[in-house]
Amino acid sequence: MDINRAKQILSSPAEIEVQYNGVSIWIDEIKEEDQTAVVHLVGGIEERTEVDIASLKEM
């Protein structure tokens, strides 16, 4: 995924499915300078992880 699409998804009121390593996640924050996103699992605990935006896939 590119950073512009990640920012669109983050600001969208719609629920857009995004996966990281085959697992559904929510994007919490975009760190543009690092090309990373802070994410957490859908329906899981609120533990956040920072991942490369390029590794995210829109479903």
C-alpha positions as a LaTeX table, in Angstrom:
\begin{tabular}{lrrr}
\hline
Residue & $x$ (\AA) & $y$ (\AA) & $z$ (\AA) \\
\hline
Met1 & 0.00 & 0.00 & 0.00 \\
Asp2 & 1.23 & 3.51 & $-0.60$ \\
Ile3 & 1.19 & 6.23 & 2.04 \\
Asn4 & $-1.50$ & 8.30 & 0.34 \\
Arg5 & $-3.96$ & 5.39 & 0.35 \\
Ala6 & $-3.14$ & 4.63 & 3.99 \\
Lys7 & $-3.95$ & 8.25 & 4.89 \\
Gln8 & $-7.24$ & 8.05 & 2.95 \\
Ile9 & $-8.21$ & 4.88 & 4.81 \\
Leu10 & $-7.30$ & 6.41 & 8.17 \\
Ser11 & $-9.47$ & 9.48 & 7.53 \\
Ser12 & $-12.38$ & 7.58 & 5.96 \\
Pro13 & $-15.61$ & 7.14 & 7.95 \\
Ala14 & $-16.12$ & 3.77 & 6.20 \\
Glu15 & $-14.77$ & 0.50 & 7.55 \\
Ile16 & $-12.13$ & $-0.50$ & 5.00 \\
Glu17 & $-10.54$ & $-3.89$ & 5.54 \\
Val18 & $-6.74$ & $-3.78$ & 5.73 \\
Gln19 & $-4.47$ & $-6.72$ & 6.43 \\
Tyr20 & $-0.93$ & $-7.08$ & 7.70 \\
Asn21 & 0.63 & $-10.53$ & 7.22 \\
Gly22 & $-2.82$ & $-11.98$ & 6.49 \\
Val23 & $-4.43$ & $-10.59$ & 9.67 \\
Ser24 & $-7.08$ & $-7.83$ & 9.71 \\
Ile25 & $-5.87$ & $-4.64$ & 11.39 \\
Trp26 & $-6.95$ & $-1.06$ & 12.08 \\
Ile27 & $-4.65$ & 1.82 & 11.20 \\
Asp28 & $-4.28$ & 4.13 & 14.22 \\
Glu29 & $-1.62$ & 6.56 & 13.03 \\
Ile30 & 0.55 & 7.28 & 10.00 \\
Lys31 & 4.20 & 8.22 & 10.54 \\
Glu32 & 4.93 & 9.82 & 7.19 \\
Glu33 & 8.60 & 10.54 & 7.86 \\
Asp34 & 9.28 & 6.84 & 8.56 \\
Gln35 & 6.78 & 5.44 & 5.99 \\
Thr36 & 5.24 & 3.41 & 8.84 \\
Ala37 & 1.82 & 3.01 & 10.43 \\
Val38 & 0.81 & 2.26 & 14.00 \\
Val39 & $-1.81$ & $-0.52$ & 13.87 \\
His40 & $-3.77$ & $-2.89$ & 16.10 \\
Leu41 & $-5.70$ & $-6.11$ & 15.47 \\
Val42 & $-9.40$ & $-5.94$ & 14.55 \\
Gly43 & $-11.43$ & $-7.31$ & 17.45 \\
Gly44 & $-8.30$ & $-7.91$ & 19.47 \\
Ile45 & $-6.61$ & $-6.20$ & 22.33 \\
Glu46 & $-5.55$ & $-2.64$ & 21.76 \\
Glu47 & $-1.85$ & $-3.54$ & 21.63 \\
Arg48 & $-0.29$ & $-1.34$ & 18.97 \\
Thr49 & 2.54 & $-2.22$ & 16.62 \\
Glu50 & 4.48 & $-0.06$ & 14.16 \\
Val51 & 4.75 & $-1.61$ & 10.68 \\
Asp52 & 5.92 & $-0.58$ & 7.20 \\
Ile53 & 3.07 & 0.90 & 5.19 \\
Ala54 & 4.28 & $-1.04$ & 2.13 \\
Ser55 & 3.44 & $-4.30$ & 3.97 \\
Leu56 & $-0.26$ & $-3.37$ & 4.38 \\
Lys57 & $-2.85$ & $-4.73$ & 1.95 \\
Glu58 & $-6.32$ & $-3.38$ & 1.29 \\
Met59 & $-8.86$ & $-6.18$ & 0.89 \\
\hline
\end{tabular}
